[in-house]
Amino acid sequence: FLPQELTEMLEKWWNALLRPANYSYFHIPDDGISGVTNDLYRVVQLYLIAANLCSAADELVLSRDENEEGITYNLAGDEIVVDTFEGVKVWWTHSTKKVGKDDEQREDNKYTLKMYRKNKDFVMNSYLPHVIANAMEHKRQVQELFLFSNRSHRWDCHTFKHPSTFDTLAMDPCVKSRVKSDLQAFMAGQTFFHKVGRAWKRGYLLYGPPGTGKSSMIAAMANYLKYNIYDLELTQVEDNSTLKDLLVNTTSKSIIVIEDIDCSLELSGQRTQQVPSPGENPKAPLESRVTLSGLLNFTDGLWSCCGDERIIIFTTNHFEKLDPALLRPGRMDMHIHMSYCCFETFKVLSANYLSVNSHPLYSSVQSLLEGGVLITPAQVTEFLFGNKDDPDVALEKLISHMKEIAQEDAKKTGKDAELKAVDVLMKENVEKDLKENREEPRKETPESVNEHVDQGKEGKMENGWDVKKENVDILKEIVDTLKENGVSLDKMVDAFAKALPESTFCKQNRLAMALQV
Ligand SMILES: Nc1ncnc2c1ncn2[C@@H]1O[C@H](COP(=O)(O)OP(=O)(O)OP(=O)(O)O)[C@@H](O)[C@H]1O
């Protein structure tokens, strides 16, 4: 047995002797200079998997990290895999050597990249950047995502496994493809953003009623981009300075979400730092002192550039309540309206939940939706999920629910039309009365109107005016019967008005009031 040093020296000479003069070699050990882990080693490992080169080898070493789900592949001792990039051929090998003695023995692993000497510069300047880019993309695709939530001044980390994707998201197909293209352009936009001097970030405002898929959209975005999510609960943030600490501690390639921005803070008008009033605990956690200007400093001020490739999303159910400062062009780059179900949306949900792309009942769903029934995707999914094994039952139940909504709406609309008709009638009557009497306008009071009303015994009206109860009851009965027979309220009002003798102000008013009841 020869001492280790001598063996190594002989090995070196032997290799040098064997090495053809026209080849160059790059060694990539797992331990970098001064004992720091060499990240390039892991990058090469990922690249060989991503480029499917490992599968070409006959012998592989498999391992699994307890924190990772997948298996890691490595080339076994004598395996050589060939890669070709832009017509240039290179060879990869992997070797493991035991070094040190007894207790201090450890394994040194390294990849060796062999190339023709004439291609050395190309490998340095083009091939290796290609290896790194591909490995990073692969890492992005397979890595776990995390959801961070803020507790006071720090982030708590949770594994994020939300199944929502752009395929499962039901929404207007045009809007969906616009969002996807925008995200793609953003991801690939590093050079562009830097060229035009803009921070590499993008803001989205998602708005719409509850249950239309705003949270699902955020999850779909995160899964699509492979970005972690920072769910920022503003009411838990003490002040602007804590907000700053939290935001500078978010990483690149992440989505920062502030949900229900209209409810998170009384943002409107608070553009200046609030000062705690005397006696108030300056650290009071419930009374957030984050201001709109503090928040805006992070969305488009200097601090927003502490980290690249970040997306900021605000959501709201009440677009109209937002401060115009938040909506200013250039602040939120894209406003995305998540709306009630349309037929296209329904078809996506139906395909996902029931695995059907067409059904004889689709036409009924379509006409109800196109007839103006407002139902959220969340409501639709309840019917589909609850009956996912029986599309007939699922669709029948959904249709009957939608009919109920339509009837409710018709009732409400009827009431609106009713009130509108009363309004018009009363206005016309006042004008007519004034014209006929050619008097100065007289301010009507309940008492003065009552003077017009017949002297019979009264029923109390909602508006405080008194009218004869039996007349109101009869009128209500007639109105109900006509309604049941599908006579519209406008027609009823017309018919009643005509049926009355060329009447006095008080009689017509009584009709109007009765209808209002
Ligand atoms: N557009 C949609 N596409 C697919 N599923 C949806 C959609 N909208 C809602 N859903 C379903 O309804 C559930 C609730 O929706 P989600 O939480 O995304 O709505 P939201 O608009 O964020 O509601 P809120 O404003 O109350 O937070 C989701 O888990 C999903 O199953």
The ligand as an SDF file (V2000), in Angstrom:
LIG
                    3D

 31 33  0  0  0  0  0  0  0  0999 V2000
  -63.5710   32.0420  -10.8210 N   0  0  0  0  0  0  0  0  0  0  0  0
  -63.5400   30.8820  -10.1700 C   0  0  0  0  0  0  0  0  0  0  0  0
  -63.0500   29.7800  -10.7530 N   0  0  0  0  0  0  0  0  0  0  0  0
  -63.0080   28.6160  -10.0920 C   0  0  0  0  0  0  0  0  0  0  0  0
  -63.4530   28.4440   -8.8370 N   0  0  0  0  0  0  0  0  0  0  0  0
  -63.9500   29.5100   -8.2130 C   0  0  0  0  0  0  0  0  0  0  0  0
  -64.0080   30.7830   -8.8440 C   0  0  0  0  0  0  0  0  0  0  0  0
  -64.5550   31.6550   -7.9850 N   0  0  0  0  0  0  0  0  0  0  0  0
  -64.8080   30.9870   -6.8760 C   0  0  0  0  0  0  0  0  0  0  0  0
  -64.4610   29.7030   -6.9840 N   0  0  0  0  0  0  0  0  0  0  0  0
  -64.6220   28.6620   -5.9490 C   0  0  0  0  0  0  0  0  0  0  0  0
  -65.1700   29.2910   -4.8030 O   0  0  0  0  0  0  0  0  0  0  0  0
  -64.2620   29.2680   -3.6920 C   0  0  0  0  0  0  0  0  0  0  0  0
  -64.1940   30.6630   -3.0800 C   0  0  0  0  0  0  0  0  0  0  0  0
  -63.6350   31.5560   -4.0400 O   0  0  0  0  0  0  0  0  0  0  0  0
  -62.5150   32.6420   -3.7120 P   0  0  0  0  0  0  0  0  0  0  0  0
  -62.1280   32.5590   -2.2740 O   0  0  0  0  0  0  0  0  0  0  0  0
  -61.4230   32.5150   -4.7010 O   0  0  0  0  0  0  0  0  0  0  0  0
  -63.3650   33.9490   -3.9750 O   0  0  0  0  0  0  0  0  0  0  0  0
  -63.0190   35.4490   -3.5670 P   0  0  0  0  0  0  0  0  0  0  0  0
  -63.4990   36.3060   -4.6870 O   0  0  0  0  0  0  0  0  0  0  0  0
  -61.5950   35.5550   -3.1810 O   0  0  0  0  0  0  0  0  0  0  0  0
  -63.9490   35.6670   -2.3220 O   0  0  0  0  0  0  0  0  0  0  0  0
  -63.7460   36.7270   -1.1070 P   0  0  0  0  0  0  0  0  0  0  0  0
  -63.8670   38.0970   -1.6790 O   0  0  0  0  0  0  0  0  0  0  0  0
  -64.8680   36.3620   -0.1710 O   0  0  0  0  0  0  0  0  0  0  0  0
  -62.3900   36.4470   -0.5160 O   0  0  0  0  0  0  0  0  0  0  0  0
  -62.9250   28.8240   -4.2590 C   0  0  0  0  0  0  0  0  0  0  0  0
  -62.2310   28.0100   -3.3810 O   0  0  0  0  0  0  0  0  0  0  0  0
  -63.3020   28.0700   -5.5000 C   0  0  0  0  0  0  0  0  0  0  0  0
  -63.5600   26.7260   -5.1810 O   0  0  0  0  0  0  0  0  0  0  0  0
  1  2  1  0
  2  3  1  0
  2  7  2  0
  3  4  2  0
  4  5  1  0
  5  6  2  0
  6  7  1  0
  6 10  1  0
  7  8  1  0
  8  9  2  0
  9 10  1  0
 10 11  1  0
 11 12  1  0
 11 30  1  0
 12 13  1  0
 13 14  1  0
 13 28  1  0
 14 15  1  0
 15 16  1  0
 16 17  2  0
 16 18  1  0
 16 19  1  0
 19 20  1  0
 20 21  2  0
 20 22  1  0
 20 23  1  0
 23 24  1  0
 24 25  2  0
 24 26  1  0
 24 27  1  0
 28 29  1  0
 28 30  1  0
 30 31  1  0
M  END
$$$$
